[in-house]
Amino acid sequence: MSYAYLFKYIIIGDTGVGKSCLLLQFTDKRFQPVHDLTIGVEFGARMITIDGKQIKLQIWDTAGQEAFRSITRSYYRGAAGALLVYDITRRETFNHLTTWLEDARQHSNSNMVIMLIGNKSDLDARREVKREEGEAFAREHGLVFMETSAKTAANVEEAFINTAKEIYEKIQEGVFDINNEVYLNKLFVEKIVCILIEYLLNYFIISKANGIKIGPSHSPSSPGGIAGTGGQGSSQGGGCC
Amino acid sequence: MFRSRSWFGGGLWRPKNPHSLEHLKYLYNVLSKNQTVSETNRGLLVETLRSIAEILIWGDQNDSSVFDFFLEKNMLSFFLRIMKQKCGSYVCVQLLQTLNILFENIRNETSLYYLLSNNHVNSIIVHKFDFSDEEVMAYYISFLKTLSLKLNAHTIHFFYNEVNKHTNDFPLYTEAIKFFNHSEGMVRIAVRTLTLNVYRVEDASMLRFIRDKTAAPYFSNLVWFIGNHILELDTCVRTDADHQSQNRLADLVAEHLDHLHYLNDILCLNIEDLNKVLSEHLLHKLLVPLYVYSLTRRKDLLCDNYEDRKYVSTVVALFLLSQVFLIISHGPLVKTLAAVILKSNVEIIKSGASKVLEEFEEIVSNETVAFLPPKESLEKSLECASDSRGDPSKLADVQEEENENEDATDVKSDESNNLKVDEEIVAEAEKSKDNTERDGAKLESGASSNAEGSPARSESSKADATSETVVKEIKYLSVSDEEKEQRLALEGPLNVGRVDITPEEESVSNKPFLEAILNSLYCQENDYAALFALCILYALANNKEVHSESLGFSLAPNKSSVKNRYNETLIDKIIHIITLSCQSGAKVRLVTLELAIKLLLHLVICDNESILQDCHLAAIEAAKEQSTALLRNFYKSEDIFLDMFEDEYGEIQKKPLKVEWLMMDSNILLPPTGTPMTGIEFSKRLACGEVERARRSIRVFFLIRELSLTLYNEVENQLPLTNPGSCVQVNNVLDLSNYMYNSDLIACTVVWKDGQKIRRFLVIDSIQLILVEPDARKLGWGIARFVGFLQDIEVVGDKDDSRCLHLTIHKPSCSGTSNKVPLLSAKFIFDDHIRCMAAKQRLTKGRIKARQKKMTQIAKLLDIPTSTPQCSTPTNYSLVSLRDRTAGGRGPHHRSSSLKDQQQQLQQRLFQVNKVPGFAAQMRRDSYANKSLGSSSSGGTTSLRHVDRSPTGRVSSQEGGSGARTRENSPKLPRPRSEEIPLEDMRLRKTSLTSNSSSQQDDKDSAAATMQLAAATSSGIATGQNNSGSSSNSSTASGQMLEVASTSRSGSGRSEETSFMERQSSGSSNSSHHRESRPRRKGQVETV
C-alpha cells in the first residue's frame, strides 16, 4: 500500500507495563480486548490518515534488548516517535521514567516526539500512581501525556495517532531545535539570521528527521523543500547505505 | 465417548464462543478445506490464521487442551503448506504475525518445546519470502528476533543441531546475518540483536560452529561494510561545501558509533575464540590498513600499491580512532592498535605490508593487511561453509595450526601486559620471534600443499597467515629501541647507518603515525586536526586497557621516576595550544582549549598534586595573564558585559566537556567555521563579531583561571560573583528587625498579570529584592515569598497612577532564550506616591549598586584597579587622556614613574571610551597591542603577575602608530566590518531602566511633584529618625510598617540621591553637594 510518510516508533518502559499489548491493540484491531486474555506482539504496522495523507506507522517494541548498549542506542536513533510507558498500578515503573527519559534524550535525535503513557487505566482500584503525577511529570519534561488501557482499548488509538500528528506537524512546520539559538539571540541581526536559518532548515528537514521515510506516493508537487529532498529522503530515512 | 466424538466430529460450524476448543476445531476444518490459497479464500484464511493465534494464546493461559489439539493435528504444517504457495504478502504477513504472537506469548515451556520440536520452524526460517516487500521483511526479521529472545541452553538444540548434517546447521543465525547490511535500519538493528542473543547462549558446540563456519565470512563482510561506510563519511567531509551535508554526516557518524558499540558488545561477551577472529579481522582489514595508515601521507612509507590503496583524510582517521579508543574496551585489540600507532616506525611500516606480500604471495595475494573487499559475498561463503563441512581430517588439520598460532598470540598478549622489566620483554620477544618463524615456515609448507583445498580450508589458512603478520609486527613493537635497531641493522644492510639516531629523535621522526598525531597538534592555520589529535590522546590515556608507558609514549603522570615525570614533548605542545588560544584573533576553538586543559590535567595531576615543572607552570601563568589582558579589552561598564560574564560562567559550569559526547557530534568533522548560520554550537566554532569575541575571551579567561587554580591546588573564592550561600531563598524565615539594619520594609500590594492581588512587604537587600509575608506565628519575622536579584530588575512608573510601579525581574543567566519569560512581572501599588517614589529610587539605586559591586569584583579579577567607578570624567575626557598617556608614558623606561597615571588613564578609557566615535576600531588596536605583548611574554620563565604589563604594551603600540591614532580619533574613522556588531549597539536592546524612567518622571512631574517632594524629604528624615529609634519594636508587623526611604539618607547614603531628587531640589540645603557630583552621576546613569 502506498503512503506519504512512514513513521517509525519505538515503545519503551519497564517490563510488564503492557508495551506489547498496547502495540497489538493498536496495530491489529481485530484482536478484541477480552479479560481473560493477555496478548501482545513485538512488531506491528498500521496505516493512518492525517490531514488527508496516508501515513504508515511501524512500531517496534524494544523489549529484551536492554542488555546491549549498542542495541538500545540504535533503536532510539532510528525512531521518529517513542511511547514511554509505565504501569499505573506499579509505582516503581513510574519511578524509572527518569532513567528511560535520560536514555532517550541522550541517544535519540532531538526531534523525536516522546509520549508518556500511563497504562492499565482499567485497574483504577489498584492504582498507585495518580493521574496528576503523570501529568506533572509530562509537563516538567515537555511530553504529551495520556492514560490508556490495552485491556479496554481506551485511548490506545489516540496515543499513537496524537504522536503521529505531532511528528507530522513538526515536518510541516520545519520546527527545529537549534541549540545555538542562544547565541543568535544576542546578535543585532538576529531577525534576519533567524529567517534565513528557518528557510535553510525547512529545506533540509526531511533528511534530518530520522525514523521518517517518504513514501512512494509522495507527489513531487508538494510545497516547500520537502519535495526537493524527497528523492534523497527515501534513502536517508533508512539510515545509510 | 462423547468427548472423543466431539474431538473428531466437531468444528463444522462456527461456535459462538471464540475462545474455546470448539472454535479451534472449527478453524482446523477451515484450514483443511482450504489448503490451496486462491483469490476467493484469501480473506477467510487470513482471519483463520489470526484467530488461531488468539485462541492458542487464550488456551495457553486458560485451557491446555487447546494446545494439545493444535499439536495433535500438526497444524503448523498447514502454515508451511500455505507459505510455499507464493500466496502474496497479505497472507504471508498474517502468517508471520501469527507466529510472532505465538512465540512471543506462549508461557508454557512444554508447549514451546513442542512447537519447536518438529523442525517446522526451521523450515519457515529458511523459506524465501518476498523480502522486497517492506512489510514482509519487517515481520520476518521480527519473527527471527523474537525466536532469538527465546534462545537458551535448552532451546538452542531446536535451532542448532550438530548431528543434522543435511540442512543448514543453524538457519536462525545464518539466515539472519544475511541481512546484516540491509538498507532498512531497523532490520539491521534486529540482525545485530539476534546475533548478540545467539552469542550469549553458552553452548560450546554452537559457538564452535559459529566460529568455524560463519565467523570469518560474517566478520569480513561486516568489516568491509563498516569500511565502506567510513569511505562514504570521508567523501562527505571532503566534498562538503559550506556545511551543507551536516545531516548526512550526522547520520554516518552515528552509524559508525552504532557499529563500534555493536563490536564492543560482541567483544564484551568474552567469547575467546570469537573475539580472536573478530579482532583479527578488525585489525587486518579495517583498523590498521584504513584508519591507522590514513594518519600519515608520507609517500615513501606507503607501499607499492599506493595508488589503489583506499584511505581517508587524516582528520577523519584521527576522529575515528578516537572513537575506537573511547568505545572499545577489549584488551588485546586496543593494546595492539595502540602499539601499532605509538610504536611502529618507518622500517616496520615499509616492510610490514610488502614483506608479507613477498612471503605469501602464491596463496594469499590479497589477504595482507589491507582494506579490501571480502572474496565472496556472505551468502556464498555461508553456502560453501555448509558444503565443505564434514571432512574431519581437514578440520583437525586446521585446528592444529590454530593451536600453534594461539601460542604465538599468547606470547603477544603477555608482552603487552608490560609488567616485566625491559630485559624480560626483549628475551620474550626473541622467543616469540623464533616461534613465529617456525610457525611461518610450517604454515607456508602446509598452506602450499593444501593450495587446492576447499574454500573454507583456504579461508582459515589465510586467516592464520594474516595473523602471522600481526604477530610479527607486534614482535617488532615490543622490543626496545636499541634492540630494534640492532635487529634492523642485521636484517637490512641499508639501515646500518641509522644506529646513531638518539631515541628522542627516533620517537618522533621515525614513528610516522605518532608523528602525524603530534604534528596535528600544531594549530598553524586552525585547530581542525588539533582537536582530534587531543581527542585521540585523551582516549588513549583514558582507555584502561592501553598502557602507554610500555609503548614508549607516556600518557600518565609517573610518580616513581624523578627525572621524566611526564611526557614533556606532549606537554609543550598542549601548552602551546593554550597559549595560542589566549591571543586575540586566535584560531583555537573553545572546545579545543577545554580539551587541551583536560588532557593537560590528566597528564600532570598525580594524587591531587601537580607535578608540572616550573617552566611549564610559568608558561601557564603567562597564558593566564594574557587571557586576562585580552579580556580587559572587553571590560566595559555596561549591562551587557556583566550579563555576558555571568552567563558564560553559568554555561561553563553547566556543561563541562564530555569527550564521549563531543565525539558523537559530527559537526566537528567539518572545518572550523565562524558563522553561526551553520547551527554549530558556539564553543565548537570560531567567534563571529565583537560580541562573540567578547564571550570567547570571557570563557578563555574562566578556563585558564580554573586550570591555574587546579595546578596550584587552590580553591576558587572569587567566582561566581554571587555567592549563592549568602542569598535569601524562597520560604526562608527572616528576622525582619535584623533586616532593618541594611534595608527597609515597604508595604505594597503586588498585582500579578492574571489579576491576582497579594499584600506583601518589599525588602531591598544589597543584592536581592525580597517580598516578605509576615510570619503569623512569630512576631517580627517574615517569610520570603519571592526573591529576585536587583541587578535583573526593570522599574517603570505608571503614567496614570503615581502610586504604582511596574516591575519586571528577568531570570538570571539564562542566556537570553528568545521566549525569555521574566521571573516576575507585576504591578506594585504602594500606599502613596511618596512611598512609591522612595521604593523606585531604592530599587533603581539598588540595581546600580548591585551591578557596580559586581563590576568591581570583575575588575578585581582582571587586575584592573578598583577605584574606577569613582573617577569622573567628561564625555570627551578619554581623548585627552589618550594624548596625555602618549606624552607621559613614552618608552617603557618611564613606566615606573608614570605607572599610576597610566593605570588611571586606562580605567578612564575603559569606562569612557564608548563615547568616542569609532570606538570599536580603537578596541581592536588595543587587542593587537596585547597580542604582541602576549607573544613576547609567553616565553617568560617566571610567574608573571604584573598589572602594568598591558599599559606597556599599549604604550609601545601607541608609539609606533601615533599618526594612525589621530585618524582613529577623527570621525572619519573607517567603519567596523559589517559582520562585526559593536558591543555598544546592544545597549539599544537593553533599555537602561534608570535613564528611561527618570526622564519620564522628569517630563511628567511638575510643580506639584516638587511640592510633594519637599514634603517627602522632611517627612522622610523624620521617619528615619523615628525608625532608628523604634526599629526594635517595629516588628509589630502589621499594616503600618511602611518605611519610606530614609535610612540611606544618613551617612554615606547621602551622596547617592537619584538625579530626580537632585534636580527637583535645587533649592534645598543639599544642592551644592549634589551639583558637584552631577557630571559623574549623569555619566553613570547612562553607562552603567
Interface residues (C-beta under 8 A of the other chain):
Chain A: K8 S20 L24 D28 R30 F31 V34 D36 L37 T38 I39 G40 V41 E42 F43 G44 A45 Q58 W60 G64 Q65 A67 F68 R69 S70 I71 R73 S74 Y75 R77 G78 I178 N179 N180 E181 V182 Y183 L184 N185 K186 L187 F188 V189 V193 L196 I197 L200 L201 F204 S207 K208 N210 S235 Q236 G238 G239 C240 C241
Chain B: H19 E47 R50 A53 E54 I57 W58 Q61 N62 Q97 N100 I101 E104 N105 E135 A138 Y139 S142 K145 T146 L149 N181 S183 E184 G185 M186 R188 I189 R192 T193 L196 R200 F225 N228 H229 E232 Q246 N247 R248 A250 D251 L252 A254 E255 L257 D258 H261 Y262 N264 D265 P676 M677 G679 I680 E681 F682 G689 V691 E692 R695 S815 G816 T817 S818 I981 D985 M986 R989
